[in-house]
Amino acid sequence: MLTNILTNPTILTLICCFGSFGLVNYLIPRIIFMVNHHNLSEQPGHRSSHTRATPTMGGLAFFVALILNLFLFKELDHDHIGLNLAAALTLVFIIGLKDDLAVSTPRARILVEIIAIFIIFFHPGFHSFSFNGFFGVYRAPQMLIDGLNILIILTIINAYNLIDGVDGLASAIGISVFSMLALIFYKIDLQFYFILALSLISMLLAFLKYNFSHKQKIFMGDTGSLIIGFCIAFLCLRFLTVNSLLYNYFAFKPENKLFIITGVLAVPFFDMLRVIGVRLLQGSSPFTADRNHIHHILLDLGLPHYKIAVILGGLNYVLAILIIFLSAHLSSLGMMAMLFIIFLLFLSVFYKLKTRIPIKQN
């Protein structure tokens, strides 16, 4: 009977989703107690929108739930990637925990992320894909493909990490991304990835309760944002490397699959590009921490955290739907032009919003 349950996708989906929600909901108060007991709470800095020390390391609950989930639906893991993913997540968890306890250098973090990526690459199906006519290219040397995959994953992980600036925002973006990826994997009947995406949504929903709480507030911290970011990157990579014949289930042109990923992560990507551009124009390092993110602009305009999370989470959906719609009608060259126009509109909107921020009097 247990075997039947663990091989029934519907029952397994319900168990993993409700189990993930329940487990994170159970673990978070205990993590808060542990962090407070050992005085490990994050002290607010000059960039923080909070005024008191707040427990962090909420990502510890994500890690525990993910490892248990990978065990539960391993029977649906027809690609046999679960063990690689568990090992890679463990490395990401360690560097995230290190960041929450004592800040790591960007070089150390990126090095660990690359090692985690190579663990995924030990599976032959995860580091080779056709460009399907992207800018007229169909095939490329394997080293170029691997380099592109590494760049894509690092970009996704760090774009998501950078968006984690106000309560609920990282969760809202994560839920929007995982819901779209879940729909994609459901459509092409890749059940392992579909259940993984739904489980992650359940974890983020459970976490939101405490992230918005006044009495039991907790941040996901770098532990959480790196784990969630890595899971997003992992699922995006799987989408890019599926058999090209499976793209027949979708309306978009196969040559535009890279733009689909850009659309699904539009807000984190655009915000990251915008912030890097602003820092370079100011003569600062791209890694310099500041208050130039779009959530900082909305925060300085007086919007509460939950409204910022809803607005930017909704904007991510809108941009994703628009880009996916356009990808069904335009070539990759046309999509690049449209993406540039959308990005310019994005810049102009937030530039105008920034000019409306009241000047603080000394």
C-alpha positions in Angstrom: 0.0 0.0 0.0 2.8 2.4 0.8 4.4 1.7 -2.6 1.1 2.6 -4.3 0.9 5.9 -2.4 4.5 6.8 -3.2 3.9 6.2 -6.9 0.5 7.9 -7.2 1.2 11.4 -8.4 -2.0 12.9 -7.1 -1.7 11.5 -3.6 2.0 12.3 -3.5 1.4 15.9 -4.6 -1.1 16.4 -1.7 1.2 14.8 0.8 4.2 16.9 -0.3 2.3 20.2 -0.4 0.5 19.8 2.9 3.5 18.2 4.5 5.8 21.0 3.3 3.4 23.6 4.6 3.0 21.9 7.9 6.7 21.1 8.4 7.8 24.7 7.7 5.0 26.0 9.9 6.2 23.7 12.7 9.9 24.4 12.4 9.9 28.2 12.1 8.9 28.9 15.8 11.6 26.5 16.9 14.2 28.2 14.7 13.1 31.6 16.1 13.6 30.2 19.7 17.0 28.8 18.8 18.2 32.1 17.2 16.9 34.2 20.1 18.4 31.9 22.7 21.8 32.1 21.2 21.5 35.8 20.3 22.0 35.3 16.6 19.3 37.8 15.4 20.2 40.1 12.5 20.9 43.7 13.7 19.3 46.4 11.4 21.8 48.3 9.3 21.6 51.6 7.4 19.8 49.9 4.5 17.4 48.0 6.6 13.7 49.0 6.8 13.4 47.4 10.3 14.3 49.0 13.6 14.9 46.0 15.8 17.0 42.8 15.7 15.1 40.1 13.9 15.8 36.3 13.8 17.0 35.1 10.5 17.9 31.6 9.0 14.3 30.8 8.1 15.9 28.9 5.2 16.8 26.1 7.6 13.2 25.0 7.5 13.2 25.1 3.7 16.3 22.9 3.6 14.8 20.2 6.0 11.5 20.2 4.0 13.3 19.9 0.7 15.5 17.0 1.7 12.4 15.1 3.1 10.5 15.8 -0.1 13.2 14.6 -2.3 13.0 11.3 -0.4 9.2 11.1 -0.6 8.8 11.5 -4.4 12.0 9.8 -5.5 9.9 7.2 -7.2 8.9 9.9 -9.7 12.5 10.9 -10.3 12.9 9.3 -13.7 15.9 11.4 -14.4 17.6 10.2 -11.2 18.7 13.7 -10.4 17.4 13.8 -6.8 20.7 12.8 -5.1 22.6 15.4 -7.1 20.1 18.0 -6.1 20.3 17.1 -2.4 24.1 17.3 -2.5 24.1 20.6 -4.3 21.5 22.0 -1.9 23.6 21.0 1.0 26.5 23.0 -0.2 24.3 26.0 -0.9 22.7 25.6 2.5 26.2 25.7 4.2 27.3 28.9 2.4 24.0 30.5 3.1 24.2 29.6 6.8 27.7 30.9 6.9 26.5 34.2 5.4 23.8 34.5 8.1 26.2 33.9 10.9 29.3 35.7 9.5 29.2 37.4 6.1 31.1 35.5 3.3 33.0 37.2 0.5 31.3 37.3 -2.9 34.2 35.2 -4.3 33.6 32.5 -1.7 29.9 32.4 -2.3 30.2 32.3 -6.1 32.9 29.5 -5.8 30.5 27.3 -3.7 27.6 28.0 -6.1 29.7 26.9 -9.1 30.7 23.7 -7.3 27.0 23.1 -6.6 26.2 23.7 -10.3 28.9 21.1 -11.3 27.2 18.5 -9.0 24.1 19.0 -11.1 26.2 18.8 -14.2 27.3 15.3 -13.3 24.0 14.3 -14.7 24.5 14.3 -18.5 21.0 15.6 -19.3 21.5 18.9 -17.5 24.3 20.5 -19.4 23.5 20.1 -23.0 20.7 21.7 -25.0 20.0 22.9 -28.5 19.7 26.6 -29.2 16.8 25.8 -31.5 17.7 28.6 -33.8 18.3 31.3 -31.2 19.8 34.1 -33.3 20.2 31.5 -36.0 22.3 29.2 -33.9 21.4 25.5 -33.5 24.5 23.9 -32.2 27.5 25.1 -30.2 30.6 23.7 -28.5 29.9 21.9 -25.2 32.2 24.2 -23.3 30.3 27.2 -24.5 27.0 25.6 -23.5 28.3 24.7 -20.0 29.7 28.2 -19.6 26.3 29.7 -20.6 24.5 27.4 -18.2 26.8 28.4 -15.3 26.2 32.1 -16.2 22.4 31.6 -16.3 22.3 29.8 -12.9 24.6 32.3 -11.2 22.5 35.1 -12.6 19.2 33.6 -11.4 20.5 32.8 -7.9 22.0 36.2 -7.3 19.1 38.1 -8.9 16.7 36.4 -6.5 19.0 37.0 -3.6 19.2 40.7 -4.3 15.4 41.1 -4.4 15.1 39.9 -0.8 14.8 43.4 0.8 11.4 43.8 2.4 9.0 41.5 4.2 7.2 39.1 1.8 8.8 40.2 -1.4 11.1 37.2 -1.9 8.3 34.9 -1.1 5.9 36.7 -3.5 8.4 36.6 -6.3 9.2 32.9 -5.5 5.5 31.9 -5.5 5.0 33.7 -8.9 8.0 32.0 -10.4 7.3 28.5 -9.1 3.6 28.7 -10.1 4.6 29.4 -13.7 7.3 26.7 -13.7 4.8 24.2 -12.1 2.3 24.9 -15.0 5.1 24.3 -17.6 6.1 21.0 -16.0 2.5 19.9 -15.6 1.9 20.6 -19.2 4.8 18.3 -20.4 4.1 15.7 -17.7 7.4 16.0 -15.8 5.8 15.1 -12.5 9.0 15.2 -10.3 9.6 18.8 -11.2 6.0 19.7 -11.0 5.7 18.4 -7.4 9.0 20.0 -6.5 7.7 23.4 -7.6 4.4 23.0 -5.8 6.2 21.9 -2.6 8.3 25.1 -2.7 5.2 27.2 -3.1 3.8 25.5 0.0 7.0 26.2 2.0 6.9 29.9 1.0 3.2 30.2 1.9 3.9 28.8 5.4 6.9 31.1 5.8 4.9 34.2 4.8 2.8 34.0 8.1 6.0 34.5 10.1 7.7 36.9 7.8 4.8 39.3 8.2 4.3 38.6 11.9 5.0 41.2 14.6 5.4 38.8 17.5 7.2 35.9 15.7 8.9 37.7 12.8 11.7 35.9 11.0 13.7 36.5 7.8 14.6 33.7 5.3 18.1 35.1 5.4 20.8 34.2 2.9 20.2 30.6 3.8 16.7 30.8 2.5 17.2 33.1 -0.5 20.1 31.1 -1.8 18.2 27.8 -1.4 15.1 29.1 -3.1 17.2 30.9 -5.8 19.1 27.7 -6.5 15.8 25.7 -6.8 14.5 28.3 -9.3 17.7 28.0 -11.3 17.6 24.2 -11.2 14.0 24.1 -12.5 14.8 26.8 -15.2 17.8 24.7 -16.3 15.6 21.6 -16.6 13.2 23.6 -18.7 16.0 24.7 -21.0 17.3 21.1 -21.4 14.1 19.2 -22.0 13.7 17.3 -25.3 13.0 19.8 -28.0 10.0 17.8 -29.1 8.2 18.7 -25.8 8.2 22.3 -26.8 5.4 21.4 -29.2 3.1 21.5 -26.2 3.6 25.3 -26.0 2.6 28.1 -28.3 6.0 29.9 -28.0 8.8 29.4 -30.5 11.5 27.0 -29.3 14.2 29.5 -30.2 12.7 31.9 -27.6 13.1 29.5 -24.6 15.8 31.7 -23.0 13.4 34.6 -23.2 10.7 32.6 -21.4 13.1 32.2 -18.5 13.8 36.0 -18.6 10.0 36.6 -18.5 9.4 34.2 -15.6 12.1 36.1 -13.6 11.4 39.6 -15.1 11.3 41.6 -11.9 14.5 40.2 -10.3 16.4 40.3 -13.6 15.4 43.9 -14.5 16.0 45.1 -11.0 19.5 43.5 -10.9 20.4 45.1 -14.3 19.1 48.4 -13.2 20.9 48.4 -9.9 24.2 47.3 -11.5 23.8 50.1 -14.1 23.2 52.7 -11.4 26.2 51.6 -9.4 28.5 51.6 -12.4 27.3 55.1 -13.4 28.0 56.3 -9.9 31.5 54.8 -10.1 30.8 52.2 -7.5 31.4 48.4 -7.5 28.4 46.4 -8.8 28.6 44.5 -5.5 28.3 47.6 -3.3 25.2 47.5 -1.1 22.9 50.5 -1.4 19.3 51.6 -1.5 18.8 51.7 -5.2 16.5 48.6 -5.6 13.0 49.0 -6.8 11.6 47.9 -3.4 13.6 50.6 -1.7 12.0 53.2 -4.0 8.5 52.0 -3.2 9.4 51.8 0.5 10.7 55.4 0.4 7.4 56.4 -1.2 5.7 55.2 2.0 4.2 51.9 0.8 4.0 49.2 3.5 5.9 45.9 3.0 2.8 43.8 2.1 1.8 46.2 -0.7 5.3 46.2 -2.2 5.2 42.4 -2.2 1.8 42.3 -3.9 2.7 45.0 -6.4 6.0 43.5 -7.5 4.8 39.9 -7.4 1.9 40.9 -9.6 4.2 42.9 -11.9 6.3 39.8 -12.3 3.2 37.9 -13.5 2.2 40.6 -15.9 5.7 40.9 -17.4 6.0 37.1 -17.7 2.6 36.8 -19.5 3.5 39.6 -21.9 6.9 38.2 -22.7 5.5 34.6 -23.1 2.8 36.0 -25.4 5.3 37.9 -27.6 7.6 34.8 -27.8 4.8 33.0 -29.7 4.8 35.6 -32.5 8.3 37.0 -32.7 11.7 35.6 -33.7 14.6 35.7 -31.2 15.9 38.9 -32.8 12.5 40.5 -32.5 12.2 39.3 -28.9 15.5 40.9 -28.0 14.3 44.2 -29.4 11.0 43.9 -27.5 12.8 43.0 -24.3 15.0 46.0 -24.6 11.9 48.2 -25.0 10.2 46.6 -22.0 13.3 47.2 -19.9 13.5 50.8 -20.9 9.8 51.3 -19.9 10.6 49.5 -16.6 13.5 52.0 -16.1 11.5 55.0 -16.9 8.6 54.1 -14.6 10.9 53.6 -11.6 12.9 56.6 -12.4 9.8 58.8 -12.3 8.7 57.1 -9.1 12.2 57.9 -7.6 11.8 61.6 -8.4 8.6 61.7 -6.3 10.4 60.5 -3.2 10.3 63.4 -0.6 13.6 64.9 0.2 14.5 64.3 3.8 15.3 67.4 5.8 18.3 67.3 8.2 
